Amino acid sequence: MAVIVIKNLEEKTLEIQDFSKTFLQHVQENAIDWMYACGGKGRCTTCKVIVLQGEENLEPRTNAELLYESQGLLLDNERLACQVKITGDVTICVPEENKLPHLKYSD
């Protein structure tokens, strides 16, 4: 089991059992709204997350993430929610530009 903490969503905590799923799939299964425009296909950066702790507990960047990183659209501490898979505990936050207007953020 692993734990995902979403720091600026009032420290929402998700317990993860299935490591084959992406972060986006985990938040959707927990009824958390998350911005994504391309249907979770890795074709945009609207589902971006900022990794605060536990970067070592994430699988390596996918080809889509490497492309966006090379274009300067993903920083070292940013990942795509639709691409990244969790291998252990991680703390993330939602970037300012990807916040949804109907959710209450705690930062």
C-alpha positions in Angstrom: 0.0 0.0 0.0 1.1 3.6 -0.7 -0.4 7.0 0.2 -0.9 10.0 -2.0 -1.4 13.3 -0.2 -2.8 16.2 -2.2 -1.4 19.1 -0.1 -3.5 22.0 -1.4 -6.7 20.0 -1.4 -6.8 20.2 2.4 -4.3 17.3 2.6 -6.7 14.9 0.9 -5.2 11.4 1.4 -5.6 8.5 -1.0 -4.6 4.9 -0.1 -3.3 3.2 -3.2 -3.4 -0.6 -3.6 -3.2 -1.0 -7.4 0.2 0.3 -8.7 -0.7 -0.3 -12.3 -3.0 2.7 -12.5 -2.0 6.3 -13.1 -2.4 9.1 -10.6 -5.4 10.5 -12.7 -7.1 7.1 -12.5 -6.7 7.1 -8.7 -8.2 10.5 -8.2 -11.1 9.7 -10.5 -11.8 6.5 -8.5 -11.9 8.7 -5.4 -14.4 11.1 -6.9 -11.9 14.0 -7.0 -12.3 16.4 -9.9 -9.0 17.0 -11.8 -8.4 19.0 -14.9 -7.4 17.2 -18.0 -8.3 18.2 -21.6 -7.0 15.4 -23.8 -8.9 12.5 -22.2 -5.8 11.4 -20.2 -3.8 10.5 -23.3 -0.6 12.6 -22.5 -1.3 15.0 -25.3 -1.5 18.2 -23.2 -0.3 19.4 -19.9 -3.6 20.4 -18.2 -3.4 17.5 -15.7 0.0 18.6 -14.4 0.9 17.9 -10.7 3.8 19.4 -8.6 5.7 16.7 -6.7 6.5 18.0 -3.2 7.8 14.8 -1.6 8.4 11.3 -2.8 9.7 11.8 -6.3 11.7 8.6 -5.8 8.4 6.8 -5.5 7.3 7.5 -9.0 7.9 5.5 -12.1 10.3 7.1 -14.7 8.9 9.7 -17.0 6.9 8.4 -20.0 7.7 9.4 -23.6 5.0 12.1 -23.4 6.5 13.6 -20.3 10.0 13.5 -21.8 8.7 15.4 -24.8 7.0 18.1 -22.7 10.1 18.3 -20.5 12.3 18.9 -23.6 9.9 21.7 -24.7 10.1 23.4 -21.2 6.5 22.6 -20.4 7.3 20.3 -17.5 9.7 21.3 -14.8 11.9 18.8 -12.8 9.3 18.6 -10.0 6.2 18.3 -12.3 4.5 15.3 -13.8 1.5 14.5 -15.8 -1.3 13.0 -13.7 -2.5 10.9 -16.7 1.0 9.4 -17.2 2.7 9.0 -13.8 2.3 5.8 -11.8 3.0 5.7 -8.0 5.3 3.1 -6.4 5.3 4.5 -2.9 4.2 7.4 -0.7 4.1 10.8 -2.4 2.9 14.3 -1.6 1.8 16.5 -4.5 -0.1 19.8 -5.1 -2.2 21.2 -7.9 -0.4 24.0 -9.8 -2.1 27.4 -9.8 -2.9 27.3 -13.5 -4.6 23.9 -13.3 -6.9 24.6 -10.4 -10.6 24.1 -11.0 -12.8 27.1 -10.0 -15.4 25.0 -8.2 -13.0 23.4 -5.8 -11.7 24.9 -2.5 -7.9 24.8 -2.4 -6.1 25.3 0.9 -3.2 27.4 -0.3 
